[in-house]
Each structure stands twice: as C-alpha cells, then as structure tokens.
Amino acid sequence: MQLTITLADQHKTKPEDDKLGFGTLFTDHMFNMDYAPDKGWHNPRIEPYGPLSMDPATMVLHYGQGVFEGLKAYRNKEGGIQLFRPRENFKRLNYSCRKLCIPEVDEGFALEALKELIKLEKDWVPAAPGTSLYIRPTIIATDPFLGVRASHTYRFFIILSPVGAYYAEGFNPVKIMVTREHVRAVRNGVGDTKTLGNYAASLLAGEKAHAQGYTQVLWLDAIEQRYVEEVGAMNIFFVIDDVLVTPELSGSILPGITRDSVIRLARSWKMKVEERKISIDEVFEAHAAGKLTEIFGSGTAAVISPVGQLKYEDRVITIGEGKVGPVARKFFDAIMDIQYGRSPDGMGWTEPVQ
Ligand SMILES: *Cc1c(COP(=O)(O)O)cnc(C)c1O
C-alpha cells in the first residue's frame, strides 16, 4: 500500500512548551485510511488536519462501534524523537477491533504510517521536561445506516496533540473513592478493550467522585463488588509487605502497557510481584495491620499516579502519610527515563522515529 501525502498550505502557530495543557491543540496534519469490503483497508494518506464530514446516520454516532488507542512520542536528550512500545498499542488496537467486529489493520503498516506522520510534524514534539506528543489512533464505523449490525465501512485516523507535563504542579498523590453505585465493566464484556462506550459509561461515577472532592473512582468487579479492578482509566498497584500486588487480568480490566512495564521492571529488579484477585477488604485489613505502604495507578498519561487517600463507604484511610512512596517514585523515574532516553533501554521498549 502506498501512503500519499498532501501538505497543508497553512500552519498553526505552535504554543510555548511550558504553556501546553492536555488534548486541546492538534498538529497540522493527520493520517486517514478507509475500509470497504471489496477493497479492504485502502487509500492510506496523510492530509491537512480537519473536520470529518459525515452523514447524521453514520453508525458510530448511534451504536458506538469504534475503538481507539493512546500513546506518546518523546523528545530525547539528543533531540531525536522516540516512541514507547508502540507495537503493543497497535496489537491492542487489533484486539479491540476483533471484539467490536471491526476489521483489523496491518500493525506494521500502521506503525510506519504513524512514524511518517510524526516525521512530518516533528517540530510539534515539545522538548520541555515532561512534555510529549500525544497520539490518538481511532477507528470508527462509517456506514450511514440505522439498523443494528456491524458496519461494512470504516475510517481509521490518527491525530497528534502536543501535551504538557502531567505533573506541572509536582508529583503529588491523589484522593480516590470506591464506588459501589456504579460498575465499569463486566467479565466477558468489553472492559478489556478501548472502545468508546466504556468512557461514556464511566462519566457519572467520576462526576460523583469529583463532587465529593475525590480525583478518581476506584472500580470494583461488577459481579461480587468485592475485588479491586482499576482506578479511573488507569490500572492499580498496591505495595503490601514489600510485595507488589495488582489485580490479575480478569477480562474486565484493560491490559495497560504501563501496567505490563511496571510488572516487567519489578521482576527485573527481583521485586516480588503478584497478579491476583485483591479484595477491597484485604486492602483495608492490610492498612489496619500497617502492611499497606503504597497504592498507585499506572497509565500512559500520568505514567504513575500515587494515591494518598482512599475512601470506601464511611471509611477513609491515608496511605504513606499522604506522600509519594519510594516504590511509586522508582517506577515513575525508571519508566520516564526510558521514555525520554535518559537511561539505557535494557528492555528494548523504545523505538526511534528518526
Ligand atoms: C488506556 C487505559 C489504561 C492504561 O493503559 P496504558 O496502556 O498503560 O496507557 C487503563 N485502564 C483503562 C480503562 C484505559 O482505558
């Protein structure tokens, strides 16, 4: 397949690196590719960034048949640009596609197209500490049809957005609360995919948590409402008796690439890791026994998000005196150092763009 490139004749003004927020600003170009049953994925192209025009009956707007990914490009200390485990993102995109009846994309081709797009937009990759170029590959169902079935046509696009440091105000712990009123996902459902509706379904619980002064929701399993699953749109880790404990991938948990990186690093450091069921009662018991020293979330946006306070019904506990613990900090530093090329990548996780 031949990638065609159409250049924009107008260029946006780029903001200062230290004034970047998250997800409000997009680069000058985007990648697009279409799917039709008789042609497969075809017409891959880089074009000026712009609105998608679509029929109001377009299926994704009605039935949410769409999937996405989130990853970042980082400016390394030599001024080059690198990606962190991007093949894992395209692999997971295809996993999401299979569950949503969307035709899979060629992972190698998608990565090459992404690299071409980033090369064209290289001046948009910020250099200030903690900043990066956020990458959003998305696939949507495009048949204009109101019947409920899988679409026959699709659009795959990739957009890029320069983003500021996640911890602009310092690497500080957040307050989280357990919800029992809402569940995120159920086993054998689509909780282990990055599909559109999962995020719409999580909003109300998030708003209720915010109204009570909490940053994120801690989700329990949907069946017994006993076992910890995720925190907000991040995976979750506990340090109990010096053992790193994280919920096993049950089918309703999103298999985070940051989660996998934390586990692999921990094992390489000879730290004891357990992927298993962990109940909310066990968390509170471990805290009461003085064994729970840290809780943190993991995800591409924040890398590591330490938890300082946890509320469950009428109980509120403080973890590690509300400060960032040494384990969370060690993972945060180690992963960021690899992502930004500040330390050697013994794991083979980074991939140069140019
Ligand atoms: C994307 C996501 C994560 C984190 O995945 P990473 O690959 O580490 O960014 C965790 N939970 C949910 C629900 C997510 O959507």
The ligand as an SDF file (V2000), in Angstrom:
LIG
                    3D

 15 15  0  0  0  0  0  0  0  0999 V2000
   -5.7950    3.1070   28.4590 C   0  0  0  0  0  0  0  0  0  0  0  0
   -6.3010    2.6020   29.7590 C   0  0  0  0  0  0  0  0  0  0  0  0
   -5.4430    2.1350   30.7810 C   0  0  0  0  0  0  0  0  0  0  0  0
   -3.9530    2.2760   30.7190 C   0  0  0  0  0  0  0  0  0  0  0  0
   -3.3530    1.6830   29.6310 O   0  0  0  0  0  0  0  0  0  0  0  0
   -1.8890    2.1420   29.1800 P   0  0  0  0  0  0  0  0  0  0  0  0
   -1.5970    1.2680   28.0250 O   0  0  0  0  0  0  0  0  0  0  0  0
   -0.9770    1.8940   30.3380 O   0  0  0  0  0  0  0  0  0  0  0  0
   -1.9860    3.5920   28.8410 O   0  0  0  0  0  0  0  0  0  0  0  0
   -6.0090    1.5690   31.9060 C   0  0  0  0  0  0  0  0  0  0  0  0
   -7.3400    1.4930   32.0680 N   0  0  0  0  0  0  0  0  0  0  0  0
   -8.2030    1.9510   31.1240 C   0  0  0  0  0  0  0  0  0  0  0  0
   -9.6490    1.8140   31.3440 C   0  0  0  0  0  0  0  0  0  0  0  0
   -7.6980    2.5240   29.9560 C   0  0  0  0  0  0  0  0  0  0  0  0
   -8.5480    2.9890   29.0350 O   0  0  0  0  0  0  0  0  0  0  0  0
  1  2  1  0
  2  3  1  0
  2 14  2  0
  3  4  1  0
  3 10  2  0
  4  5  1  0
  5  6  1  0
  6  7  2  0
  6  8  1  0
  6  9  1  0
 10 11  1  0
 11 12  2  0
 12 13  1  0
 12 14  1  0
 14 15  1  0
M  END
$$$$
